[in-house]
Amino acid sequence: MPRRLEAASTKRDRAYGQTLTYSPKVFLPVTNLCRNVCSYCAFRRSPGQPGAQTMTREQVLAALDQASAFGCIEALLCLGDTPETGFPAYQRLLESWGFDSTVSYLEWIAHQAIERGLLPHTNAGILSSEAMARLRRCNVSLGLMLESNSDRLCEPGMPHHSAPDKRPALRRHMIAEAGRLMIPFTSGILVGFGETKGERVEAIDALAALHDQHGHLQEVIVQPFRAHAGTKMRAHPGAIDPDLLETIALARMRLPASISIQSPPNLAPGAVEALIEAGINDFGGISPVTPDFINPGYPWPVIDALAARCAAQGKTLRPRLPVYERYRLEGGWIDERLIEPARQCALALEAA
């Protein structure tokens, strides 16, 4: 094992022992309408495009009921950035359902999830402080990928040029605001979509600085870029394993040990053992009931098979909540109305 990966793996073991974790989730693609046009995204649509959709209330409830029946713990609410600012028809649709904004709809969905024994985690792109404060009352955690800290990737011809909400300063500001609001938070970086090694380090260090200020980053995702048909970057080679593994190790070594390092196993299905060697302690959300809508064509692993691969590496795979234990138990990090639902979910995992 290369020395850097060995050091990262050792640091992980000292902090987390021989346990690796994942979150059993249902993935709710609330809407794929998005005002940004990233060169690589297979998820976003504009109104009228084939595949454009906003989940109806009935679809949401059906998915939540199925998730509850399958023992899911996390309800991941995922959607495009501020769709009502770009698409008046979407705003009219929400109003016809009785909601004045996306945030109002997300609040309703979150409460429906809680009623069914699920803990909501929302990734809604750029949100105002007011919106985050509202969602904090019904979500145990929120998320926003930094992806990159490079303004270069926003220049003409680069992946984020037509994505105003991907400007690094804007995303850093929201992550900082979440910290000031004491919201347990997930962020991460994207590897292999045109960034340099130096830019990866800059992104990791930017997240470290934000956490140093506010202490709210419970996990950082190191996500490999995968090309998708129908996008401008469909022929891009994407992340190669050495770059991905080195970046995981860098994140493990440069971030505090208290921050979980996560990398999705469905995006590196042949490299699970290598991900473990590089220093991850978490695989993120894995769903028994819904696909990865952001990365179509990359199915989640079967949990029993993943657990067996972990065991072959001397590790035990365990489910976890979408809010990490220290944030659940330490006062002030989650709304008081969520303390008992989170406690019940923790008891259910212990009994399973």
C-alpha positions in Angstrom: 0.0 0.0 0.0 1.4 3.4 -0.9 2.6 5.3 2.2 0.0 8.1 1.9 -2.9 5.6 1.7 -1.4 3.7 4.6 -1.2 6.8 6.7 -4.8 7.7 5.8 -6.1 4.2 6.6 -4.3 4.3 10.0 -5.8 7.7 10.9 -9.3 6.3 9.9 -8.8 3.2 12.1 -7.7 5.3 15.1 -10.9 7.4 14.8 -13.5 4.8 13.8 -12.0 1.4 14.6 -13.0 -1.4 12.2 -16.5 -0.1 11.5 -17.6 1.3 8.1 -21.0 2.8 7.8 -23.8 3.6 5.3 -27.2 5.3 5.4 -30.2 3.2 4.3 -32.2 5.7 2.3 -35.0 6.5 -0.1 -33.9 8.9 -2.8 -36.7 11.4 -3.6 -35.9 13.4 -6.8 -38.4 16.1 -5.9 -37.8 17.9 -9.2 -35.1 17.8 -11.8 -35.9 21.3 -13.1 -32.7 23.4 -12.6 -31.7 26.8 -13.7 -28.0 25.7 -14.0 -26.6 23.9 -17.0 -23.5 22.0 -15.9 -21.7 20.4 -18.8 -21.8 16.9 -17.2 -25.2 16.7 -15.5 -27.6 13.9 -16.6 -30.2 14.9 -14.0 -31.3 18.4 -14.8 -34.1 19.3 -17.2 -36.0 22.3 -18.4 -39.8 22.3 -18.6 -40.9 20.5 -21.7 -37.7 18.5 -22.1 -38.1 14.7 -22.2 -37.8 13.4 -18.7 -38.7 16.7 -17.0 -40.6 15.9 -13.8 -41.7 17.1 -10.4 -42.9 14.5 -8.0 -46.5 14.8 -7.1 -47.7 14.5 -3.5 -49.1 11.1 -4.3 -45.7 9.9 -5.7 -43.9 11.3 -2.7 -46.2 9.4 -0.3 -46.0 6.2 -2.2 -42.2 6.3 -2.1 -42.1 7.1 1.6 -44.5 4.3 2.4 -42.4 1.9 0.4 -39.2 3.1 2.1 -40.7 2.7 5.6 -41.8 -0.8 4.7 -38.2 -1.7 3.6 -36.6 -0.3 6.8 -35.1 2.9 5.3 -34.0 5.5 7.8 -33.0 8.5 5.6 -35.3 10.4 3.3 -33.0 12.2 0.8 -34.8 15.1 -0.8 -32.8 16.1 -3.9 -33.6 18.7 -6.6 -32.3 21.3 -9.0 -31.2 24.7 -7.9 -33.9 27.3 -7.3 -36.2 26.1 -10.1 -38.9 28.7 -9.4 -36.5 31.5 -10.2 -36.1 30.1 -13.7 -39.4 28.5 -14.6 -42.7 30.3 -13.9 -44.7 27.2 -14.9 -43.1 25.3 -12.0 -44.1 28.0 -9.6 -47.7 27.8 -10.9 -47.6 24.1 -10.4 -46.6 24.4 -6.8 -49.3 27.0 -6.2 -51.9 24.7 -7.7 -50.9 22.2 -5.0 -51.2 24.7 -2.2 -47.5 25.6 -1.8 -46.1 29.1 -2.3 -42.5 28.0 -2.8 -40.2 25.0 -3.1 -39.2 25.3 0.5 -42.9 25.0 1.5 -43.1 21.8 -0.5 -39.9 20.5 1.0 -41.3 21.2 4.5 -44.4 19.2 3.7 -42.4 16.3 2.3 -40.1 16.3 5.4 -43.0 16.2 7.8 -44.6 13.3 5.8 -41.3 11.4 6.1 -41.0 12.0 9.8 -44.5 10.7 10.3 -43.4 7.5 8.7 -40.3 7.0 10.8 -37.8 8.5 8.4 -35.3 11.3 9.0 -35.1 13.9 6.2 -31.9 15.2 4.7 -32.3 17.8 2.0 -29.9 18.7 -0.8 -31.7 21.6 -2.6 -28.7 23.5 -4.1 -28.2 27.1 -3.1 -30.5 28.1 -0.2 -30.9 31.4 1.6 -30.3 31.6 5.4 -34.0 32.0 5.9 -34.8 28.9 3.8 -32.2 26.9 5.7 -33.6 28.0 9.1 -37.0 26.8 8.0 -35.7 23.5 6.8 -33.6 23.0 9.9 -36.9 22.6 11.8 -37.8 19.5 9.8 -34.4 18.1 8.6 -31.7 16.5 10.7 -29.1 17.6 8.2 -28.6 19.5 5.0 -26.1 19.2 2.2 -24.4 21.1 -0.6 -21.5 19.8 -2.6 -18.7 22.4 -3.0 -17.5 20.3 -6.0 -14.6 22.7 -6.6 -13.1 25.8 -5.2 -11.8 26.8 -8.6 -13.1 29.9 -10.5 -11.3 28.6 -13.5 -13.9 25.9 -13.9 -16.5 28.7 -14.3 -14.8 30.3 -17.3 -16.1 30.0 -20.9 -15.8 26.4 -22.2 -15.5 25.0 -18.7 -18.0 22.7 -16.9 -19.5 25.4 -14.6 -19.7 28.3 -17.1 -23.5 28.1 -17.5 -24.1 27.3 -13.9 -24.4 30.5 -11.8 -25.0 28.6 -8.6 -21.8 26.7 -8.9 -19.6 29.8 -8.3 -17.3 28.7 -5.4 -17.8 31.9 -3.4 -21.6 31.4 -3.4 -21.3 27.8 -2.3 -18.8 28.6 0.4 -21.1 31.3 1.7 -24.0 28.9 2.0 -21.9 26.3 3.7 -20.7 29.0 6.2 -24.3 30.2 6.8 -25.3 26.6 7.6 -22.6 26.5 10.2 -23.8 29.8 11.7 -27.2 28.2 12.0 -25.8 25.1 13.6 -26.9 22.7 10.9 -25.2 19.3 10.7 -23.9 19.4 7.1 -22.6 17.3 4.2 -20.4 18.7 1.5 -17.8 17.3 -0.8 -15.7 17.6 -4.0 -15.9 16.1 -7.4 -12.8 14.3 -8.8 -11.9 14.0 -12.5 -14.1 16.6 -14.3 -11.3 18.9 -15.3 -9.8 20.1 -12.1 -6.1 19.9 -11.3 -4.5 18.2 -8.3 -3.8 21.6 -6.8 -7.4 22.6 -7.1 -8.5 19.4 -5.3 -6.3 20.3 -2.4 -7.6 23.9 -2.4 -11.2 22.5 -2.3 -10.4 20.2 0.6 -8.6 23.0 2.5 -11.6 25.4 1.9 -13.9 22.8 3.5 -11.4 22.4 6.4 -11.5 26.1 7.0 -15.3 26.3 7.0 -15.4 23.4 9.5 -12.7 25.1 11.6 -15.0 28.1 11.9 -18.2 26.4 12.7 -17.7 22.7 13.4 -20.7 21.6 11.4 -19.3 19.3 8.6 -20.2 15.8 9.7 -19.1 14.2 6.4 -17.2 15.1 3.2 -17.8 13.2 0.0 -15.0 12.5 -2.4 -17.0 11.7 -5.5 -15.5 10.4 -8.8 -16.8 12.1 -11.9 -18.6 9.7 -14.3 -19.5 10.7 -17.8 -23.2 10.4 -19.0 -24.6 10.0 -22.4 -26.4 13.1 -23.7 -24.2 15.6 -21.9 -21.5 17.8 -23.3 -18.9 15.9 -21.3 -20.1 12.5 -22.5 -16.7 11.6 -23.9 -14.7 12.9 -20.9 -12.6 10.1 -19.4 -13.6 10.9 -15.8 -11.8 10.1 -12.6 -9.1 7.4 -12.7 -8.6 5.3 -9.7 -5.2 6.6 -8.7 -6.5 10.2 -8.6 -9.6 9.2 -6.7 -7.7 7.2 -4.1 -5.0 9.9 -3.6 -7.8 12.5 -3.1 -9.5 10.3 -0.6 -6.3 9.9 1.3 -5.6 13.7 1.1 -9.0 14.5 2.5 -8.5 12.0 5.3 -5.2 13.5 6.2 -6.0 17.2 5.8 -9.5 17.2 7.4 -10.1 16.6 11.1 -10.6 12.9 12.1 -14.1 13.7 13.4 -15.3 14.3 9.8 -16.4 11.2 8.0 -14.8 10.7 4.6 -17.3 9.1 2.2 -17.1 7.8 -1.4 -20.1 6.3 -3.2 -19.5 2.6 -3.9 -21.8 2.5 -6.9 -19.4 4.9 -8.7 -16.4 2.7 -8.2 -17.9 -0.8 -8.1 -14.6 -2.5 -8.8 -12.6 -0.5 -6.3 -14.5 -1.0 -3.0 -11.4 -2.5 -1.4 -9.2 0.3 -2.7 -11.6 2.9 -1.3 -11.3 1.3 2.1 -7.5 1.2 1.9 -7.5 4.9 0.9 -9.2 5.9 4.2 -13.0 6.1 3.8 -15.1 5.2 6.8 -18.5 5.7 5.1 -20.2 4.7 1.8 -23.0 7.3 2.0 -26.6 6.6 1.3 -27.6 3.3 -0.3 -31.2 2.7 -1.3 -33.0 -0.7 -1.4 -36.0 1.0 -3.1 -34.9 3.8 -5.5 -32.0 4.2 -8.0 -29.3 6.9 -8.0 -31.1 9.5 -10.0 -28.0 11.7 -10.3 -25.9 8.9 -11.7 -28.2 6.7 -13.8 -26.6 3.5 -14.9 -24.7 3.1 -11.7 -26.8 0.8 -9.4 -26.4 0.7 -5.7 -24.5 -2.4 -4.4 -26.5 -5.1 -2.6 -25.9 -4.5 1.1 -25.1 -8.2 1.9 -22.5 -8.3 -0.9 -20.9 -5.0 0.2 -20.8 -6.2 3.8 -19.0 -9.3 2.7 -16.4 -7.3 0.8 -15.9 -5.1 3.9 -15.5 -8.2 6.1 -12.8 -9.6 3.7 -10.9 -6.3 4.6 -11.4 -6.9 8.3 -14.2 -4.3 8.5 -17.8 -4.4 9.8 -20.5 -2.6 7.8 -23.2 -1.0 9.9 -26.2 1.3 9.0 -26.3 4.8 10.5 -28.6 7.8 10.8 -28.3 10.8 8.4 -27.3 12.8 11.4 -24.1 11.6 13.1 -24.3 10.6 16.8 -22.3 13.5 18.2 -24.6 16.0 16.5 -27.7 14.1 17.6 -26.6 13.9 21.2 -24.9 17.2 21.6 -27.3 20.0 22.4 -28.3 22.6 19.9 -27.4 20.8 16.7 -30.8 19.5 15.7 -34.2 21.1 16.4 -35.8 19.9 19.6 -38.8 18.5 17.6 -36.4 16.1 15.9 -34.7 14.7 19.0 -37.3 12.0 19.7 -37.7 10.9 16.1 -33.9 10.6 15.8 -33.7 8.7 19.1 -36.4 6.2 17.9 -34.5 5.7 14.6 -31.3 5.1 16.6 -33.1 2.5 18.8 -34.4 0.8 15.7 -30.9 0.4 14.2 -29.6 -0.9 17.5 -32.4 -3.5 17.6 -32.0 -4.6 14.0 
